[in-house]
Amino acid sequence: MRRLSLIVLLAQLWLCRASLCEEQYQKVVIDDPFIELHTGPGRGYPVFYIAERGEQISLLKEKTEWYKVQIERGKQGWVHRDQLKTTLNLDGELFNVPGLDFADYAKRRWESGILYGSFGGADGISAYGSYNVTQNLATELWITQVLGPYSDATVANVNIVHIMFPEWRVTPFFTLGAGAIHTKPKATLVATVDRTDSLAHVGFGVRTYLTRRFIFRAEYKTYVVFTSRNDNEEIREWKAGLSFFF
């Protein structure tokens, strides 16, 4: 009896994988003359199949602005969300393509961005990656390349960021962190050596949710560089740029 029950259970699981489980996916009907299926989620991936008007497709999952779909013949591919805007629900109504909104931003976990500004009067280009521990608290890893008239520098630091009002579209934040700066002088007339010093900073800024996955971010920081000359330096930095979350 146990063996029979196991056979029945396995048969049900196989049927679910084969067809029945597909019912959980949103289905739409193609209303354009055709839709192009790509092998991957991007225009750089080749088109391998054309689904024609009247065919039903199932939406399996979303990745940025691309949807993985399956047609009735079992083929699976990726379709840009713009091609789904003219598809129809099974009742004949225009399909409302789901997209990212502010609620997705508030629930984000990973974030990265590139910012440009001034580091102690020199040009600075920064890149960072961030992980949101909670909606109010995030940890960040920053790398900044400083291009000055007399020396270049590379700054690496780890930050803790407190986001005041994560549910607001525009919110202030405060940052605290520490790291190191490696300075490479350009002077050639006198003997110069590279040096690496530790540093710490405090700062504040503002971030604005723009649209889809993009955020505008601007901030100001004050650094204290702990040098070996017993005369610690103070450096001010401001920068602004775009970030995206995923």
C-alpha positions as CSV (number, residue, x, y, z in Angstrom):
1,M,0.0,0.0,0.0
2,R,2.9,2.3,0.8
3,R,4.5,1.6,-2.5
4,L,1.2,2.5,-4.3
5,S,0.9,5.8,-2.4
6,L,4.5,6.7,-3.3
7,I,3.8,6.0,-7.0
8,V,0.7,8.2,-6.9
9,L,2.6,11.0,-5.2
10,L,5.4,10.9,-7.7
11,A,2.9,10.9,-10.6
12,Q,1.2,14.0,-9.1
13,L,4.6,15.8,-8.8
14,W,5.5,14.9,-12.4
15,L,2.1,16.2,-13.6
16,C,2.6,19.4,-11.6
17,R,6.0,20.0,-13.2
18,A,4.7,19.1,-16.7
19,S,1.6,21.3,-16.8
20,L,-0.6,21.9,-13.8
21,C,1.9,24.1,-11.9
22,E,2.0,26.5,-14.8
23,E,-1.5,27.8,-13.6
24,Q,0.2,29.9,-10.9
25,Y,1.9,32.1,-13.5
26,Q,0.3,35.2,-15.0
27,K,-0.9,34.4,-18.6
28,V,-1.3,37.0,-21.4
29,V,-2.2,37.0,-25.1
30,I,-0.1,38.6,-27.7
31,D,-1.9,41.4,-29.5
32,D,1.0,42.7,-31.6
33,P,1.9,40.9,-34.9
34,F,4.7,39.2,-33.0
35,I,7.0,39.2,-29.9
36,E,10.7,38.4,-30.0
37,L,12.1,35.9,-27.5
38,H,15.7,36.5,-26.5
39,T,18.0,33.9,-25.1
40,G,18.8,36.1,-22.1
41,P,17.6,39.3,-20.3
42,G,19.2,41.9,-22.6
43,R,19.1,43.2,-26.1
44,G,22.6,41.8,-26.6
45,Y,21.2,38.3,-26.4
46,P,20.1,36.9,-29.8
47,V,16.5,36.4,-30.8
48,F,15.9,32.7,-31.2
49,Y,12.1,32.6,-31.6
50,I,9.1,34.7,-32.8
51,A,5.8,34.3,-31.0
52,E,2.9,35.4,-33.1
53,R,-0.4,37.2,-32.5
54,G,-3.0,35.2,-30.6
55,E,-0.5,33.0,-28.7
56,Q,-0.6,32.7,-25.0
57,I,2.5,33.3,-22.9
58,S,3.2,32.7,-19.2
59,L,5.3,35.2,-17.3
60,L,7.7,33.2,-15.2
61,K,9.9,35.8,-13.5
62,E,11.3,39.3,-13.8
63,K,14.8,40.6,-14.0
64,T,15.2,44.4,-14.2
65,E,13.1,45.3,-17.3
66,W,13.0,41.8,-18.8
67,Y,10.6,39.0,-18.2
68,K,11.2,35.3,-18.7
69,V,8.2,33.9,-20.5
70,Q,7.0,30.5,-21.7
71,I,4.8,30.0,-24.8
72,E,2.3,27.2,-25.2
73,R,4.7,25.1,-27.1
74,G,7.0,24.9,-24.1
75,K,9.8,27.2,-25.3
76,Q,11.1,29.7,-22.8
77,G,12.8,33.1,-23.5
78,W,13.2,36.6,-22.4
79,V,11.0,39.6,-23.4
80,H,11.5,43.3,-22.7
81,R,8.6,44.8,-20.7
82,D,7.9,47.3,-23.5
83,Q,6.7,44.4,-25.7
84,L,4.2,43.3,-23.0
85,K,2.5,46.7,-22.8
86,T,0.2,45.8,-25.7
87,T,-0.6,42.2,-24.6
88,L,-4.0,41.3,-23.3
89,N,-5.3,39.5,-20.3
90,L,-7.3,36.3,-20.9
91,D,-10.5,38.3,-20.6
92,G,-9.4,40.6,-23.4
93,E,-8.5,43.6,-21.3
94,L,-5.1,45.4,-21.8
95,F,-2.5,43.8,-19.5
96,N,-1.1,46.2,-16.9
97,V,2.6,45.4,-16.9
98,P,3.9,45.4,-13.3
99,G,7.0,47.5,-12.6
100,L,9.2,48.8,-9.9
101,D,7.9,51.6,-7.7
102,F,8.7,53.4,-4.5
103,A,7.6,50.4,-2.5
104,D,10.4,48.4,-4.2
105,Y,12.9,51.1,-3.3
106,A,11.9,51.0,0.4
107,K,12.5,47.2,0.5
108,R,15.8,47.3,-1.4
109,R,18.8,45.4,0.1
110,W,21.7,45.9,-2.3
111,E,22.7,49.2,-3.9
112,S,25.7,50.6,-5.8
113,G,26.6,53.9,-7.5
114,I,29.2,56.3,-8.9
115,L,29.6,59.9,-7.7
116,Y,31.8,62.8,-8.7
117,G,33.0,65.8,-6.7
118,S,35.8,67.5,-4.8
119,F,38.2,65.9,-2.3
120,G,40.2,68.5,-0.6
121,G,40.0,70.7,-3.7
122,A,41.1,68.0,-6.1
123,D,38.8,66.0,-8.4
124,G,37.4,62.8,-6.9
125,I,35.6,59.9,-8.5
126,S,33.9,57.5,-6.1
127,A,32.3,54.1,-6.5
128,Y,30.5,52.2,-3.7
129,G,28.5,49.1,-2.8
130,S,26.0,49.0,0.0
131,Y,23.9,46.5,1.9
132,N,20.8,47.5,3.9
133,V,20.8,45.8,7.2
134,T,17.5,47.4,8.0
135,Q,15.4,50.1,6.3
136,N,17.2,52.7,8.4
137,L,20.7,51.3,8.6
138,A,23.2,50.4,5.9
139,T,26.8,49.4,5.5
140,E,28.9,50.7,2.6
141,L,32.3,50.0,1.0
142,W,33.8,53.0,-0.9
143,I,36.7,53.4,-3.2
144,T,37.7,57.0,-4.3
145,Q,40.3,58.0,-6.8
146,V,41.6,61.5,-6.2
147,L,43.4,63.4,-9.1
148,G,45.2,66.4,-7.8
149,P,47.8,68.9,-9.3
150,Y,50.6,67.8,-7.0
151,S,49.6,64.3,-6.0
152,D,47.1,61.5,-6.6
153,A,45.5,59.4,-3.9
154,T,43.3,56.4,-3.5
155,V,40.9,56.3,-0.6
156,A,39.2,53.2,0.7
157,N,36.7,53.3,3.6
158,V,33.9,51.4,5.3
159,N,30.8,53.4,6.3
160,I,27.8,53.0,8.5
161,V,24.8,55.0,7.2
162,H,21.7,56.0,9.0
163,I,18.8,56.9,6.7
164,M,16.4,59.1,8.6
165,F,13.1,58.5,6.8
166,P,13.4,55.5,4.4
167,E,9.7,55.8,3.5
168,W,10.1,59.3,2.1
169,R,10.9,59.9,-1.5
170,V,13.5,62.5,-0.4
171,T,15.4,61.8,2.8
172,P,18.5,63.0,4.7
173,F,21.1,60.6,6.0
174,F,24.1,60.6,8.2
175,T,27.3,58.7,7.7
176,L,30.2,57.6,9.9
177,G,33.2,55.6,8.8
178,A,37.0,54.8,8.7
179,G,39.5,53.6,6.3
180,A,42.9,54.5,4.7
181,I,44.3,56.9,2.1
182,H,47.3,56.1,-0.1
183,T,49.0,59.2,-1.5
184,K,51.4,59.3,-4.4
185,P,53.1,62.6,-4.9
186,K,53.8,63.8,-8.5
187,A,56.8,66.1,-7.6
188,T,60.1,65.1,-9.3
189,L,62.5,67.9,-8.2
190,V,62.8,66.7,-4.7
191,A,62.8,63.2,-3.2
192,T,59.2,62.2,-2.4
193,V,57.8,58.9,-1.2
194,D,54.4,57.4,-1.3
195,R,52.6,57.2,2.0
196,T,49.6,55.4,3.5
197,D,47.6,56.9,6.4
198,S,44.5,55.9,8.3
199,L,41.5,58.2,8.4
200,A,38.0,58.6,9.8
201,H,35.0,60.7,8.8
202,V,31.6,62.0,9.6
203,G,29.1,63.4,7.1
204,F,25.6,64.0,6.0
205,G,23.7,64.0,2.7
206,V,20.4,63.6,0.9
207,R,19.1,60.9,-1.4
208,T,16.2,61.1,-3.8
209,Y,14.3,58.2,-5.3
210,L,14.0,59.1,-9.0
211,T,12.4,56.3,-11.0
212,R,12.6,52.6,-11.6
213,R,15.9,51.6,-9.9
214,F,17.7,54.9,-9.8
215,I,18.5,57.2,-6.9
216,F,20.2,60.7,-6.9
217,R,22.6,61.1,-4.0
218,A,24.6,64.1,-2.8
219,E,26.7,64.2,0.4
220,Y,29.3,66.2,2.4
221,K,32.0,64.6,4.5
222,T,34.8,65.8,6.8
223,Y,37.8,63.6,7.1
224,V,40.6,63.5,9.7
225,V,43.8,61.9,8.4
226,F,46.0,60.5,11.1
227,T,49.5,61.1,9.8
228,S,52.8,59.9,11.2
229,R,54.0,63.6,11.5
230,N,51.8,64.3,14.6
231,D,49.9,67.0,12.7
232,N,46.7,65.4,11.7
233,E,45.1,66.8,8.5
234,E,41.5,67.7,7.9
235,I,40.0,67.2,4.5
236,R,36.5,68.2,3.3
237,E,34.7,66.3,0.5
238,W,31.5,66.9,-1.4
239,K,30.1,64.7,-4.2
240,A,27.0,63.8,-6.1
241,G,25.9,61.2,-8.5
242,L,23.5,58.3,-9.4
243,S,22.9,55.0,-7.6
244,F,20.8,52.1,-8.4
245,F,19.3,49.4,-6.2
246,F,18.6,45.7,-6.9
